[in-house]
Each structure stands twice: as C-alpha cells, then as structure tokens.
Amino acid sequence: MSIRESSHSPQVRHFATLMALCLVVLACRPLFGYTPTDPVVTKMVNQGVSYLEKLKDEDFGGGDPFSSIAGEAILIGYAHHKCRHDPDSAAVKRGLKNAKAVVNALAKGGGKTPQKRTYVIAISVLLFAEVDADAYRSELQTLQQYLVQYQSGNGAFCYPDDDPKKSGDISMSQYGMLAIWTLDRNGIPLDYNRVTESLQWLLRVQDPGGGWPYHAMDPGAGKGNIAQSTREMTDSMALAGGSSLLIGGDALRLWGNTDADADTGIPGLPKAIKIYKEDKNVKRRKRGSMSETPIKRSIGFMRGWRQKNPYKKSGIDWYYYRIYTLERFESFVEIANGAPKDLSPVWYNQVVDELKQTQGADGGWTDRSQTRPAVSTAFALLFLIRSTQKTIFTMSQGSLQGGYGLPKDTTDIRVDGTQIKGRPVAAQVTDMLDILEKDGAGETEGKSIPDDLELDTDPAVRAAQMDRLERLVRGSQSWQARRVAARLLGKSDELRVVPSLIYALSDPDTSVRRYARDGLRFISRRFDGFDLSNDPTPAEVDQVQGKWRDWYRTMNPKYVFLDYDL
C-alpha cells in the first residue's frame, strides 16, 4: 500500500482528527495552567502596572481624605507596591500621602464625608503594613484605635448612619476584618473579644441557604438565622462573608499557628531553617474564645449556595471586586485546611483567561464594572499576582532557630546548619549566593550590598560566582535575587557579563534595569550612554539593547546573542 493510499485510511483520518482537536484544546488554554510568574501573566501585570503609572494626582481629586476617590489612590498605591515593591514610585507616594491624610483627619475628628471611613482605614492599614510596618507603626496604631471605635456593638461594620441591627454591611465588614488581621500579624495590640463578636455576627446573619446579602439583618444573639434579602445575595457577597469568617478565624489562630508554616514565605531561605515569630498578642488572643467548627460548617453552607447559584456575567457589575475577593477567600481556605499553596488552581486559570480577553490596549481594565477603570485595574493586578496568598506566606518576618534575627541585609548572613550567623564571615558572595539560589532570594535589596563587596580573587571561584549570578539575573523568579545579581555583575568590571546585563535591561523590575544600565556604563567606560529611562517602552528597550549589542560586537565580533540573533 502506498503512502498516498495509507493517508486516506480510516485509522489515519481518525488520528488526524484527534490531533486537530488536541491542537484546538492546546490553543485555548495553557498545557499546565497559569501561575503568577507565567510569562502570559507577567506580561499582563507589566501592562497593568504601566497603566497605573500613567495616572496623575489630578485623577484623584482632593479635599476630604475619606472620600471614595481618595481611597482609590491608596488602593492603587498598595497594588503598585505589591507588584513592584518600589516605595519611591509616584503611585505609592501618592497613596502614602493620602493614607497619612486619613490618619491626620482621624486625629482631628474625622473627615467631612466619613461614609467610606472603614474602607479607607482598612486600605490605609494594608498600604502602611505593605510598605514598612515598622516605620509606620504609629500610623497603624492610630488606625487601629479608630477602626475599633467605628465597629458596631454587635461586631458589624457599617456606614455611620446605618443601624447595624437592620443593615450591617458585609462588604465593609470584610475590609474591617482584613485590617484587623493585618494589624494582628504586625503585632499591633488588639481586643480579640471584638474579633469574636464580628465572627458571631457573621454567623448569625448568614442566610439559611448559605449566602450573605450586602446589607444583613441581625436576628440578635442566641436566635436562629433568618432569611436575608434574596435580591442582595450575590456571589461577591458570599465570598466576602466567607472571607471575613476565615480571616477572623486565622486572627484567633483557630487552625493553629499558621505563622510557623513549613513555607517560611521568605524565598531563598534554606528549607532546614524554621521561622520563629514572636506573638506579641498571644495573651490578648486567649481572651477571644471560639471554636473553628461553626466557621468551617458555615463555609460548607456557603460553598453549597455558590454551587446552586453560580456567578454569571451580567453586564455592568462588580466583577473586579469579585475576583479580588475570590482570590482572598481561596487563599484563606488553603491555610484553614492546612493545604499546600496551589499556584495554578482551576478558578485562577479561568479568571486569567477572562482577564486576557478584557485587558485594554492601554494595559488597563475598563470594561463592564461598577468600579472606575483604575480601581478595576488594581483589583485585576492583585488577583493576578495572588496578592493574598503572597501576604499570608510573607508575614512571618521573625527570628531563626537560636534566636538570630533575619536581617534584610544579606551581606550580614551566613547559613550554619539551622542558624544564621553574621559578620564578619557573612560578607562573602558565595554565602549570599547559597541563600539566593534556594528558592529565589532572601529579604534583600541591591542597595543592601556594601560598596566594598567584591567577587573572589581566585580565578576559578570568581568565574563560578559570575556563572551563578548570570543564571540569577536571567532566570530567577525573585526580583530581589535579580537585583542583587545585576548590581554585582555590574561591579565586576568583566567584559564577559555584558550580554547578561544587556538581557537585564528588559527586566520588569525598575531597579534591575538601573543596575544593568549602570553596570554596562561602568564596564564599557561609556558613562554618558546609552541611556534608558526609568519607565521605558518596549520599543525603547529594544533600541537601547540593540546599541549595546552593537558596541559589544566591536569588542567580541564573533559573539552570538542566543536570545536575539537566532
């Protein structure tokens, strides 16, 4: 039988059909699912951050710090810092300025329109804690004081003119609980009886069918659950109510000491090292008594309600608020159940596919939402980077076995067994590389490297160190590790590292690009160029990289840039 004849056989035609179907399936979704570091997701995040960076102060108005538009600036600053970890960015500085105005207004008796006060206080707590909880401890304490003051006697959070027994606010209570959890994790003194009261209120106002409404009617302590407004029971509110229960439960440590999770939350730290975090609220927490059983039972009812009432796109709705809440809920479910981190769950992949379709050409998300485009974009970014999961597993900033603190400056770190030891033996590139390569990076910045830190003088050891640094700057998923690697390579004065520094000019992290740019100038002795702006367009990056490639070929004419020339 000829090849032509065999190509028409039923078996071959059946095989070809199956292959075609497989190709369609593969084209529709990634083979192994998305993760927050997937190139597709990273590109979406980079474009979304660029959209936020184009916003100006005038886009957020002025006046009362408790207005919703002022709160938006704080949220956007928080989202930007979560993505870029750059406190010097205009977006973060704007958010901090507004958050400080909130603190000042509270001290003077509140703003002119305090309707959004709980939301704005909660977002301010998140931003201060994200940027530097130690530096802003005073502000966090002030916010905690007024957050509790605005909490209703039955444990709910609501608008100032609302009667909490008639219309406690589930959405606002979620943000109040999130602020409480953040304050708890940062050692701010809390009254855990108030946390228990909030949880009991949430359990009382859950609809018998398992959902929660936007405005919840309180039947009163000791009474059974009553039917809530069906019209106001949405998937967003079900997720908000469930999240609030799980957040409060974790603040009470109902599922154990999740601070001591096997995952330290500090990328790059050897797995043999266990984190010990001093619990400054341990005595206060004992006063808040509650069992995990009713909370987990309530979550089960809520999941049943969601299965019967699946979310459906309905024109203009609260889609972006919903997906941010979904990520929070699922992340807290993980720690409540003691489950390992799932970086590519089904619900995440589904929403990433949706966000791919709706991201605008300008990088923002501006479609079909009740929220303004800037807020929609901030919520989308927080979802894409799994912001809650990252926060949960990076709050454990404590001490290591033997009582040695974990300094941010990794030049003070040397791993010895299960202990961390400091100067003078730690100021060595090899010791730092051992830490950076474990899972990404330690809590380090490029600026933490002393100017006199040098690569080894032994040629063989020095070459091995540079090999490792080049791998980090090209392939590490940790922005901290890439920063360290780019700066050290730039200080090496070695012509061989130029291709890696050219590659690093396209890094999504601003500091990595700066270190790469400065390193290239130093090695080439071209101190006045080629310049690269702090927020370059892809076209600008391509142009500058091309100039540096041309220059390098004058030094090494036979060199082939594998990531460009082939």
Secondary structure as UniProt FT lines:
FT   HELIX           3..6
FT   TURN            7..8
FT   HELIX           10..28
FT   TURN            36..37
FT   HELIX           39..53
FT   HELIX           57..60
FT   TURN            65..66
FT   HELIX           68..84
FT   TURN            87..88
FT   HELIX           90..107
FT   TURN            108..109
FT   HELIX           114..116
FT   HELIX           117..132
FT   TURN            133..136
FT   HELIX           137..150
FT   TURN            153..154
FT   TURN            160..161
FT   HELIX           164..167
FT   STRAND          168..169
FT   HELIX           170..185
FT   TURN            186..187
FT   HELIX           192..204
FT   TURN            208..209
FT   STRAND          215..216
FT   TURN            221..222
FT   TURN            231..232
FT   HELIX           235..251
FT   TURN            252..255
FT   HELIX           258..260
FT   TURN            267..268
FT   TURN            271..272
FT   STRAND          275..276
FT   TURN            280..281
FT   HELIX           282..285
FT   TURN            286..287
FT   HELIX           292..308
FT   HELIX           319..336
FT   TURN            337..338
FT   HELIX           346..358
FT   TURN            361..362
FT   HELIX           373..384
FT   TURN            385..386
FT   HELIX           387..392
FT   TURN            393..394
FT   STRAND          399..400
FT   HELIX           401..403
FT   HELIX           410..412
FT   STRAND          414..416
FT   TURN            417..418
FT   STRAND          419..421
FT   TURN            423..426
FT   HELIX           429..439
FT   HELIX           446..448
FT   TURN            451..452
FT   HELIX           459..475
FT   HELIX           479..491
FT   HELIX           495..497
FT   HELIX           498..504
FT   TURN            505..506
FT   HELIX           510..524
FT   TURN            527..528
FT   HELIX           538..555
FT   TURN            557..558
FT   TURN            562..565
//
